[in-house]
């Protein structure tokens, strides 16, 4: 027999949501005036980054051919630690797109020292978001073109142990995991435009 925890207290009063659930709702709940397409685009950004992050972690820890390789990393930084930190950082950076539709992108949350409760300057959010959208679009487009040409971003031939070199399922999985990164910049750019229009009091535009 299994038991479930009721969301209603014995007195009939609904139980308050757990701390984790409240934090999740606070971080993701859109503010008034956010068009549906912008909300969907913002939520999609961390998802398009996730497959490549998972691929890096899984290959690093479970692929015997890559285990122990550090490449050009300094000797004091294990490759496994670097990959995990890079993947976590990528997801955190991607998650900032959600701030462009949520309340914490307009008012600094309580956990931000000195700035808590203050209004987020519109251009203080727009400038880094717009720059990020441009850089990410250029970076992943250039990386895709270079990879298709068989060279690195520096113009050097791809190494023999490049993930797609062996072909087959390994190459297919690599492409499936990394192809969504092409959407990161455009999605962020679209959400940034919606953020600017909302903060300036302009009517929303776009699909939906």
Phi, psi and omega in degrees: 000135179252152180240149178238151178271120182288145176275002180241134180286163179304333180279357179093358180272131180302138178288142176293146180296153179297164183298318181295319180294321178295318179296318179298314181296320180296320183287332187252338185297125181285153176277168180296141176094357179280119178295153184300320182296323180291321177297316179296320180295318180295317179293333183285335185302307178299332182286325180285341178272333186300315183302317180292325178295315179295321179300314180300314183295313183296317180294320181297320186266338187239355178263117183297332182288337181254349182299131176084352179282135180242350179059233181265013180290150175296154186297334183278354182247105178298144181300323180296319179295318180299315183295317179296314179297318179297318181292317179295316179297320179300318180291323179294318178296318179297324183292339179298340177298329179295331178298340180283353176237351184256169183296326183289355172269355179242331178228128180300130181291171186295333185278000178270113182299143175070329185255355186306132178083352180274156179289134176284123177302134183306309183285343175292335176264325186288316185300307179295326179293317180293317177298318178299319180297317180293313182296316182295319178298314180294318183297307186284333174292314179297320180297321180292317179296316180297316180297321178294331179274356178081022180229166175275178178297336177276357180089005180274152178300144178298140180295158183295335180263019178300144187306332182267358186297322184282343182071196178070206183296326180300316178293321180298316179296320178300312180298317181298323183282327185264337180302322180300339180297339176296338181272345186303305182297309179300319178297315179297320178297317180296317179294325179296318178299316179297322179296315179299314182296320180292315181293332180270000177077020179271152178295143180293149176231171177109179182291154175088000000 
